[in-house]
Amino acid sequence: MASASPLDAVRRLSAATVNLLLSRAEFASLELAQARAQVLRWFTLSLLVMVLLLLTLIIGSALLTVALWPQLGWITLAVLLAVYALGAWLVLRKLMGEVAAAPPVLSETLHELSNDRDVFIARVRQSADEAGGEAR
């Protein structure tokens, strides 16, 4: 039985490496497409919520100001300002916390590439050990 030449081994290794990289690139592409769709959906829903809340806030503020103006005057506007500022600060704080806690984009792909690298290094070391054992 003829043993495989080193050139055949290099060809097989190159083909396997290219196939692995292509599959990882496809996986990354799918992950990016999912992330893009998710971000677009979140953005659209957030925009709709903001428009509706803004309309609610305008009408509610006008109603409250008109109702309380004879008794409190400008104090009504100052209280509304303080309430809106506090609400904005709380929402901003929550948003910053969520952004900081979100996993990085392509984290699964990077993890798989790291696993592939570890397996590849182990196989190279194993091949080197076997080649060194045969030479002795």
N, C-alpha and C positions, 0 to 999 in steps of 0.2 A: 504494500500500500504506500503510495507516494505521499509524502507530507506536503502540506500547503506551503507555498513559498511566502517569504516575508512580504512580497508585493501584494499577494492576495489578502493577507491579513490587514495590510494598510488600506486596501480598497474596501474591505468589509467594515473596518473601523470607520473609515471616512463616510461610507454610506449610512452606517448606523448613526453617526454623529449628525449628519445632515438631516436624516429622518427625525431624530430626536429634537433638533432645533426647530424644524418645521412644525412639528406637533406642538411644541411649546409656544411658538409664535402664533399658531392658530388658537391655542388656549388663551393667550394674552389678548388676541383680537376679540375673542368672544367676551372676555371679562371687561374689556374697554367698551364694547358695544352695550353690555348690560349696565355698566356704570353711567354711560351717556344717557341711556333711556331713563334710568332712575333719576338722574339729576334733572333732566328735562321735565319729567313728571312732577318732581318736587317743586321745581321752579314755577311751573304752570299753576299748580295748586296753591303755592304760596302767594303768587300774584293775585289769584282770584280771592283768596282769603283777605289779603291786604286791601283790595278794592272794596269788598263788602264791609270790612271793619271800618275803613275810612268813611264810607257813607253812613254807617251806623253812628260813628263817633261825631260826625258833623251834625247830623240830625239830633242826636241826643244832647250834644253840647248846646245847640241852639235852643232846644226845648227847655233845658235846665236853666240856661241864662235868662231866657224870657220869663220863666216862672219865678225865679229868685231875684231878678233885678230890682223890683220895688223894695224888697226887704234888705238885701245885702249889697247891691250895687256891684262895684268892681271886684269885691272879695270873691264873688262867684267865679270870675275869670281866673283869679289867682289860684283858687282851689283846683279848678279844672287843669290848669297848667301843671300844678304839682302832681296831680294824679297821673296825667299823661307822661310826665317825665319819669315818675317812678315805674310805671308800666314799661316804658321803653328801656329803662335800665335793666329791669328784671328779664325781659325778653333777650336783650343783648347778652346778658350774662349766661343765660341758658344756651343760646346759640354758640357762644365761644366755648362752652363746656362740651357741647356735642361735636363741634369741629375738632377739638383737641382729642376727643375720645374715638373718633372715627378711624378705622383701620386704613393703612395706606393703600393707594390704588395698586393693583397687581400683586397684592401680598401673597395670594395663593400661587401665582405664577413664579414669583421669586422663591417661595418655599420649595416648589417642585424643582426649580433649577438648582437650588442648593442640595436637594436630595440627589439629583442626577450627578452633580459634581462629586458628592461624597462616594456614590457608587462607582463612578468612573475612576476616582483616585484609588479606591480599594482594589478594583480590578487591575489597575496598572501596577500597584504594589504586589499583588498576588502573581501577576505575570512575571514581574522582575524577580520575585523570590523563586518561582519555578525555574526561570531561565538560569538564575544563579546556582540553583541546586543541581541542574543538569550539567553545568560547566564544571562542577567540582568532581 
